[in-house]
Amino acid sequence: MIKQIHGVIPVVHTPFLENGELDRASLVRELEWACSLEIDGLCTGMVSELLRLDDVERETLHRWIGEFDRGARSFVASVGAESIEQAVIYAQMARQAGADAVMAIPPTKKQLDAQGLTDYYTQILELGGLPLIVQDASGYVGNEIPLEVSVCLFERFGSEKVMFKPEANPMGPRLSLLRDATEGAAQIFEGSGGISLMDSYHRGIAGTIPGMEFLPQVLKVWEALQAEEIGKAYEHYLPLCALVSLQLQAGLDGFLAIEKYMMKRQGLFTTDVRRNPIEWKMDLETQQELERLLMLIDL
């Protein structure tokens, strides 16, 4: 069991064949490519299109990732669900698939109160059997998690069992509130695709959970920060911000569209198929701007 979850942990994008079925060959290419880079782990999350997979597909995706030889890199499986019972089942399935930790957003269809959220995460921790990253993805999906809930969970389970990925807006100040409320002891991850990486790093994060699409550039920023080369980090960071801004204009669908485009562009995915319903597709002029920006980072 890998207990230390830290560093750069990219989210795995889910490839589909033209007929809509999961594409294992493309997934293996993605994983091989990611593990050829200096990453610290692999993760599934919202940009894995998990909310658009059925239970069998989710279990299959996590099993395929668990079976892949990732060396000493961690594997974090996203298990958020609309009920405690389903989230626990997902967590138990993730453990059987070989995950080292799980991550969960709250239910999206009903906003739980503080006690309801505490019960939800407590059950995942106690019955799932793995460390947990509590994910507040309310900046783009789901409901916000009150600070008191995170502090309660941290005080009860400690830093080796519970970690955090706060994405409620404003992200930076909320990250600092959580850091200060846990006296700097909590493991906190940022997940802005890289656009808030510099600010979050200076607030004391343990790692970042970006997508795969601009992963080499995220790694350049992270490695420069780790080396305390702040000026160099900003040189890599600024074009990354411009790239992520194209995704932000259309929320989760914006991230998915450009991520799939990039995966196919790099020859990793056979198709750029996304699961419906789709609210936004990249138009030609957005694609042209994306390509101009990619020239700045040699990707």
C-alpha beads as a LAMMPS data file, in Angstrom:
LAMMPS data file: protein, C-alpha beads

299 atoms
298 bonds

1 atom types
1 bond types

-500.0 500.0 xlo xhi
-500.0 500.0 ylo yhi
-500.0 500.0 zlo zhi

Masses

1 110.0

Atoms # bond

1 1 1 0.000 0.000 0.000
2 1 1 1.400 3.398 -1.002
3 1 1 0.606 5.755 1.867
4 1 1 2.277 8.903 0.567
5 1 1 0.105 10.754 -1.924
6 1 1 1.896 13.874 -3.185
7 1 1 3.323 15.766 -6.138
8 1 1 1.892 15.781 -9.658
9 1 1 -0.985 13.311 -10.023
10 1 1 -2.660 13.721 -13.432
11 1 1 -6.260 12.717 -14.041
12 1 1 -6.679 9.910 -16.567
13 1 1 -8.949 10.794 -19.496
14 1 1 -11.296 8.024 -20.611
15 1 1 -10.933 7.054 -24.295
16 1 1 -13.887 5.773 -26.301
17 1 1 -14.123 3.965 -29.614
18 1 1 -16.366 5.382 -32.329
19 1 1 -19.138 3.052 -31.152
20 1 1 -18.939 4.529 -27.643
21 1 1 -17.233 1.575 -25.944
22 1 1 -14.190 1.998 -23.693
23 1 1 -10.938 1.910 -25.669
24 1 1 -8.345 -0.067 -23.706
25 1 1 -5.555 0.274 -26.272
26 1 1 -5.766 4.079 -26.170
27 1 1 -5.896 3.997 -22.375
28 1 1 -2.680 1.973 -22.243
29 1 1 -0.968 4.444 -24.592
30 1 1 -2.084 7.297 -22.335
31 1 1 -0.793 5.573 -19.201
32 1 1 2.515 4.605 -20.822
33 1 1 3.039 8.186 -21.990
34 1 1 2.158 9.683 -18.609
35 1 1 4.449 7.274 -16.764
36 1 1 7.317 8.159 -19.105
37 1 1 7.194 11.600 -17.471
38 1 1 8.132 12.590 -13.919
39 1 1 4.670 12.138 -12.419
40 1 1 3.992 10.917 -8.882
41 1 1 0.737 9.109 -9.464
42 1 1 -2.435 8.629 -11.498
43 1 1 -5.967 9.648 -10.679
44 1 1 -9.514 9.537 -11.977
45 1 1 -11.912 12.432 -11.563
46 1 1 -14.518 14.627 -13.189
47 1 1 -12.548 14.935 -16.435
48 1 1 -12.452 11.140 -16.622
49 1 1 -16.156 11.522 -17.481
50 1 1 -16.978 9.271 -14.532
51 1 1 -20.421 10.816 -14.115
52 1 1 -21.200 9.624 -17.662
53 1 1 -20.013 6.037 -17.151
54 1 1 -22.215 3.242 -15.894
55 1 1 -21.115 1.184 -12.881
56 1 1 -19.588 -1.599 -14.984
57 1 1 -17.595 0.889 -17.075
58 1 1 -16.326 2.693 -13.956
59 1 1 -15.211 -0.594 -12.402
60 1 1 -13.576 -1.617 -15.679
61 1 1 -11.707 1.675 -16.029
62 1 1 -10.362 1.451 -12.477
63 1 1 -9.435 -2.201 -12.914
64 1 1 -7.506 -1.461 -16.110
65 1 1 -5.598 1.354 -14.398
66 1 1 -4.943 -0.862 -11.361
67 1 1 -3.576 -3.628 -13.574
68 1 1 -1.204 -1.273 -15.376
69 1 1 2.421 -1.422 -14.158
70 1 1 2.831 2.076 -12.715
71 1 1 5.874 1.277 -10.592
72 1 1 5.947 3.204 -7.307
73 1 1 3.367 5.743 -8.488
74 1 1 0.141 6.028 -6.539
75 1 1 -3.336 5.472 -7.948
76 1 1 -6.260 7.535 -6.637
77 1 1 -9.752 6.503 -7.779
78 1 1 -12.687 8.901 -7.742
79 1 1 -15.728 7.410 -5.977
80 1 1 -18.198 10.253 -5.389
81 1 1 -21.858 9.229 -5.740
82 1 1 -25.412 10.343 -5.040
83 1 1 -25.775 8.071 -2.011
84 1 1 -23.540 6.915 0.821
85 1 1 -24.204 3.290 -0.098
86 1 1 -23.111 3.752 -3.713
87 1 1 -20.015 5.761 -2.775
88 1 1 -18.965 3.015 -0.358
89 1 1 -19.453 0.376 -3.056
90 1 1 -17.342 2.430 -5.480
91 1 1 -14.634 2.785 -2.805
92 1 1 -14.614 -0.950 -2.123
93 1 1 -14.444 -1.662 -5.858
94 1 1 -11.539 0.789 -6.180
95 1 1 -9.679 -0.977 -3.405
96 1 1 -10.187 -4.333 -5.117
97 1 1 -8.925 -2.758 -8.363
98 1 1 -5.644 -1.806 -6.666
99 1 1 -6.180 1.860 -5.815
100 1 1 -4.041 3.347 -3.053
101 1 1 -6.557 6.045 -2.126
102 1 1 -9.936 7.365 -3.203
103 1 1 -11.308 10.836 -3.904
104 1 1 -14.933 11.899 -3.603
105 1 1 -17.095 14.904 -4.381
106 1 1 -20.351 15.244 -2.402
107 1 1 -23.677 14.235 -3.946
108 1 1 -24.602 16.685 -6.711
109 1 1 -28.394 16.348 -6.828
110 1 1 -29.075 17.145 -3.193
111 1 1 -27.139 19.566 -1.001
112 1 1 -26.313 17.847 2.285
113 1 1 -25.974 19.784 5.519
114 1 1 -22.783 19.648 7.579
115 1 1 -23.825 16.506 9.457
116 1 1 -24.894 14.786 6.259
117 1 1 -21.566 15.530 4.599
118 1 1 -19.647 14.347 7.653
119 1 1 -21.594 11.077 7.656
120 1 1 -21.047 10.648 3.903
121 1 1 -17.269 10.982 4.127
122 1 1 -16.997 9.050 7.391
123 1 1 -18.698 6.037 5.818
124 1 1 -16.417 6.165 2.771
125 1 1 -13.376 6.229 5.061
126 1 1 -14.522 3.566 7.481
127 1 1 -16.114 1.131 5.042
128 1 1 -14.040 1.836 1.940
129 1 1 -10.798 1.000 3.685
130 1 1 -8.575 3.512 1.890
131 1 1 -7.269 7.038 2.516
132 1 1 -9.575 9.704 1.114
133 1 1 -9.162 12.996 -0.713
134 1 1 -12.194 15.150 0.100
135 1 1 -12.942 17.021 -3.131
136 1 1 -14.948 20.233 -3.173
137 1 1 -15.513 20.675 -6.918
138 1 1 -18.236 23.298 -6.470
139 1 1 -16.332 25.758 -8.644
140 1 1 -17.702 23.776 -11.608
141 1 1 -19.866 20.875 -10.355
142 1 1 -21.621 19.824 -7.172
143 1 1 -22.037 21.538 -3.824
144 1 1 -19.675 23.343 -1.497
145 1 1 -18.189 21.647 1.576
146 1 1 -18.179 23.889 4.685
147 1 1 -14.808 24.409 6.344
148 1 1 -16.120 22.945 9.600
149 1 1 -16.772 19.606 7.893
150 1 1 -13.217 19.366 6.564
151 1 1 -11.744 20.303 9.942
152 1 1 -13.941 17.754 11.721
153 1 1 -12.861 14.978 9.367
154 1 1 -9.203 15.960 9.689
155 1 1 -9.317 16.008 13.485
156 1 1 -10.991 12.606 13.556
157 1 1 -8.950 10.730 10.938
158 1 1 -5.625 12.593 10.680
159 1 1 -3.337 13.488 7.790
160 1 1 -2.578 9.912 6.694
161 1 1 -6.250 9.051 6.178
162 1 1 -7.883 12.252 4.937
163 1 1 -6.611 14.829 2.433
164 1 1 -8.276 17.679 0.575
165 1 1 -8.799 19.140 -2.885
166 1 1 -10.648 22.460 -2.389
167 1 1 -11.983 23.938 -5.634
168 1 1 -14.668 26.302 -4.366
169 1 1 -14.236 29.929 -5.392
170 1 1 -12.274 31.946 -4.461
171 1 1 -9.873 29.019 -4.525
172 1 1 -6.724 30.591 -3.062
173 1 1 -8.253 32.178 0.059
174 1 1 -10.297 29.043 0.769
175 1 1 -7.185 26.925 0.480
176 1 1 -5.466 29.153 3.023
177 1 1 -8.428 28.961 5.400
178 1 1 -8.233 25.157 5.336
179 1 1 -4.452 25.226 5.785
180 1 1 -4.692 27.540 8.782
181 1 1 -7.611 25.672 10.341
182 1 1 -5.513 22.471 10.320
183 1 1 -2.361 24.318 11.453
184 1 1 -0.625 23.480 8.190
185 1 1 -0.804 19.740 8.815
186 1 1 -3.384 18.796 6.156
187 1 1 -2.308 17.486 2.769
188 1 1 -3.987 19.836 0.282
189 1 1 -4.046 19.484 -3.511
190 1 1 -5.014 22.006 -6.157
191 1 1 -6.952 21.047 -9.246
192 1 1 -7.345 24.106 -11.429
193 1 1 -5.755 22.587 -14.520
194 1 1 -2.683 24.636 -13.625
195 1 1 -4.129 28.140 -13.799
196 1 1 -3.942 28.561 -9.994
197 1 1 -0.825 26.458 -9.510
198 1 1 1.569 29.299 -8.668
199 1 1 -0.747 30.902 -6.130
200 1 1 -1.654 27.549 -4.597
201 1 1 1.963 26.437 -4.348
202 1 1 2.876 29.485 -2.288
203 1 1 -0.033 28.658 0.021
204 1 1 1.552 25.298 0.843
205 1 1 -0.041 22.566 -1.302
206 1 1 1.217 18.979 -1.218
207 1 1 0.598 18.498 -4.916
208 1 1 -1.447 19.230 -8.004
209 1 1 -4.053 17.125 -9.821
210 1 1 -4.202 18.437 -13.422
211 1 1 -5.496 16.826 -16.590
212 1 1 -3.189 15.078 -19.035
213 1 1 -3.579 17.526 -21.916
214 1 1 -0.848 20.004 -20.876
215 1 1 0.954 17.691 -18.455
216 1 1 4.532 18.350 -19.665
217 1 1 4.008 22.084 -19.104
218 1 1 2.525 21.542 -15.633
219 1 1 5.570 19.421 -14.781
220 1 1 7.905 22.212 -15.917
221 1 1 6.168 24.627 -13.566
222 1 1 6.179 22.150 -10.684
223 1 1 9.827 21.182 -11.112
224 1 1 10.897 24.848 -11.228
225 1 1 8.904 25.561 -8.064
226 1 1 10.445 22.571 -6.304
227 1 1 13.881 23.909 -7.262
228 1 1 12.884 27.367 -5.929
229 1 1 13.418 28.854 -9.401
230 1 1 10.433 31.164 -9.204
231 1 1 11.240 33.267 -12.271
232 1 1 11.637 30.158 -14.406
233 1 1 8.387 28.773 -12.998
234 1 1 6.523 31.898 -14.118
235 1 1 7.979 31.599 -17.629
236 1 1 6.412 28.161 -17.952
237 1 1 3.261 29.140 -16.071
238 1 1 2.087 32.097 -18.153
239 1 1 1.452 30.225 -21.434
240 1 1 -0.157 27.452 -19.394
241 1 1 -2.608 30.024 -18.007
242 1 1 -3.521 31.148 -21.508
243 1 1 -4.192 27.556 -22.550
244 1 1 -6.358 26.770 -19.537
245 1 1 -8.331 29.994 -20.048
246 1 1 -9.633 28.514 -23.313
247 1 1 -11.022 25.573 -21.366
248 1 1 -12.526 27.669 -18.585
249 1 1 -14.831 29.525 -20.971
250 1 1 -17.063 26.453 -21.228
251 1 1 -16.682 24.858 -17.788
252 1 1 -16.368 21.095 -17.538
253 1 1 -17.354 20.643 -21.196
254 1 1 -14.591 23.057 -22.193
255 1 1 -11.986 20.994 -20.366
256 1 1 -13.291 17.739 -21.851
257 1 1 -13.381 19.046 -25.428
258 1 1 -9.818 20.344 -25.409
259 1 1 -8.479 17.398 -23.424
260 1 1 -9.855 14.900 -25.936
261 1 1 -8.580 17.035 -28.823
262 1 1 -5.088 17.023 -27.297
263 1 1 -5.105 13.292 -26.602
264 1 1 -5.990 12.568 -30.229
265 1 1 -3.576 15.231 -31.516
266 1 1 -0.691 13.511 -29.703
267 1 1 -1.611 10.135 -31.165
268 1 1 -2.589 8.718 -27.774
269 1 1 -6.324 8.368 -28.447
270 1 1 -7.851 6.875 -31.569
271 1 1 -10.852 9.207 -31.314
272 1 1 -11.875 12.393 -29.504
273 1 1 -15.331 10.976 -28.703
274 1 1 -17.042 12.373 -25.591
275 1 1 -20.130 11.109 -23.833
276 1 1 -23.398 12.994 -24.309
277 1 1 -24.957 15.295 -23.337
278 1 1 -22.443 17.775 -24.757
279 1 1 -23.150 21.487 -24.386
280 1 1 -20.004 22.909 -25.995
281 1 1 -17.844 21.962 -28.962
282 1 1 -14.604 23.682 -29.881
283 1 1 -15.074 25.917 -32.910
284 1 1 -12.430 26.507 -35.565
285 1 1 -11.239 29.833 -34.185
286 1 1 -10.773 28.421 -30.673
287 1 1 -8.796 25.577 -32.220
288 1 1 -6.623 28.063 -34.109
289 1 1 -5.909 30.004 -30.919
290 1 1 -5.098 26.755 -29.126
291 1 1 -2.605 25.824 -31.830
292 1 1 -0.960 29.270 -31.676
293 1 1 -0.516 28.903 -27.921
294 1 1 0.859 25.375 -28.235
295 1 1 3.691 26.785 -30.328
296 1 1 4.814 28.711 -27.235
297 1 1 5.367 25.567 -25.208
298 1 1 6.820 23.256 -27.880
299 1 1 4.117 20.625 -27.352

Bonds

1 1 1 2
2 1 2 3
3 1 3 4
4 1 4 5
5 1 5 6
6 1 6 7
7 1 7 8
8 1 8 9
9 1 9 10
10 1 10 11
11 1 11 12
12 1 12 13
13 1 13 14
14 1 14 15
15 1 15 16
16 1 16 17
17 1 17 18
18 1 18 19
19 1 19 20
20 1 20 21
21 1 21 22
22 1 22 23
23 1 23 24
24 1 24 25
25 1 25 26
26 1 26 27
27 1 27 28
28 1 28 29
29 1 29 30
30 1 30 31
31 1 31 32
32 1 32 33
33 1 33 34
34 1 34 35
35 1 35 36
36 1 36 37
37 1 37 38
38 1 38 39
39 1 39 40
40 1 40 41
41 1 41 42
42 1 42 43
43 1 43 44
44 1 44 45
45 1 45 46
46 1 46 47
47 1 47 48
48 1 48 49
49 1 49 50
50 1 50 51
51 1 51 52
52 1 52 53
53 1 53 54
54 1 54 55
55 1 55 56
56 1 56 57
57 1 57 58
58 1 58 59
59 1 59 60
60 1 60 61
61 1 61 62
62 1 62 63
63 1 63 64
64 1 64 65
65 1 65 66
66 1 66 67
67 1 67 68
68 1 68 69
69 1 69 70
70 1 70 71
71 1 71 72
72 1 72 73
73 1 73 74
74 1 74 75
75 1 75 76
76 1 76 77
77 1 77 78
78 1 78 79
79 1 79 80
80 1 80 81
81 1 81 82
82 1 82 83
83 1 83 84
84 1 84 85
85 1 85 86
86 1 86 87
87 1 87 88
88 1 88 89
89 1 89 90
90 1 90 91
91 1 91 92
92 1 92 93
93 1 93 94
94 1 94 95
95 1 95 96
96 1 96 97
97 1 97 98
98 1 98 99
99 1 99 100
100 1 100 101
101 1 101 102
102 1 102 103
103 1 103 104
104 1 104 105
105 1 105 106
106 1 106 107
107 1 107 108
108 1 108 109
109 1 109 110
110 1 110 111
111 1 111 112
112 1 112 113
113 1 113 114
114 1 114 115
115 1 115 116
116 1 116 117
117 1 117 118
118 1 118 119
119 1 119 120
120 1 120 121
121 1 121 122
122 1 122 123
123 1 123 124
124 1 124 125
125 1 125 126
126 1 126 127
127 1 127 128
128 1 128 129
129 1 129 130
130 1 130 131
131 1 131 132
132 1 132 133
133 1 133 134
134 1 134 135
135 1 135 136
136 1 136 137
137 1 137 138
138 1 138 139
139 1 139 140
140 1 140 141
141 1 141 142
142 1 142 143
143 1 143 144
144 1 144 145
145 1 145 146
146 1 146 147
147 1 147 148
148 1 148 149
149 1 149 150
150 1 150 151
151 1 151 152
152 1 152 153
153 1 153 154
154 1 154 155
155 1 155 156
156 1 156 157
157 1 157 158
158 1 158 159
159 1 159 160
160 1 160 161
161 1 161 162
162 1 162 163
163 1 163 164
164 1 164 165
165 1 165 166
166 1 166 167
167 1 167 168
168 1 168 169
169 1 169 170
170 1 170 171
171 1 171 172
172 1 172 173
173 1 173 174
174 1 174 175
175 1 175 176
176 1 176 177
177 1 177 178
178 1 178 179
179 1 179 180
180 1 180 181
181 1 181 182
182 1 182 183
183 1 183 184
184 1 184 185
185 1 185 186
186 1 186 187
187 1 187 188
188 1 188 189
189 1 189 190
190 1 190 191
191 1 191 192
192 1 192 193
193 1 193 194
194 1 194 195
195 1 195 196
196 1 196 197
197 1 197 198
198 1 198 199
199 1 199 200
200 1 200 201
201 1 201 202
202 1 202 203
203 1 203 204
204 1 204 205
205 1 205 206
206 1 206 207
207 1 207 208
208 1 208 209
209 1 209 210
210 1 210 211
211 1 211 212
212 1 212 213
213 1 213 214
214 1 214 215
215 1 215 216
216 1 216 217
217 1 217 218
218 1 218 219
219 1 219 220
220 1 220 221
221 1 221 222
222 1 222 223
223 1 223 224
224 1 224 225
225 1 225 226
226 1 226 227
227 1 227 228
228 1 228 229
229 1 229 230
230 1 230 231
231 1 231 232
232 1 232 233
233 1 233 234
234 1 234 235
235 1 235 236
236 1 236 237
237 1 237 238
238 1 238 239
239 1 239 240
240 1 240 241
241 1 241 242
242 1 242 243
243 1 243 244
244 1 244 245
245 1 245 246
246 1 246 247
247 1 247 248
248 1 248 249
249 1 249 250
250 1 250 251
251 1 251 252
252 1 252 253
253 1 253 254
254 1 254 255
255 1 255 256
256 1 256 257
257 1 257 258
258 1 258 259
259 1 259 260
260 1 260 261
261 1 261 262
262 1 262 263
263 1 263 264
264 1 264 265
265 1 265 266
266 1 266 267
267 1 267 268
268 1 268 269
269 1 269 270
270 1 270 271
271 1 271 272
272 1 272 273
273 1 273 274
274 1 274 275
275 1 275 276
276 1 276 277
277 1 277 278
278 1 278 279
279 1 279 280
280 1 280 281
281 1 281 282
282 1 282 283
283 1 283 284
284 1 284 285
285 1 285 286
286 1 286 287
287 1 287 288
288 1 288 289
289 1 289 290
290 1 290 291
291 1 291 292
292 1 292 293
293 1 293 294
294 1 294 295
295 1 295 296
296 1 296 297
297 1 297 298
298 1 298 299
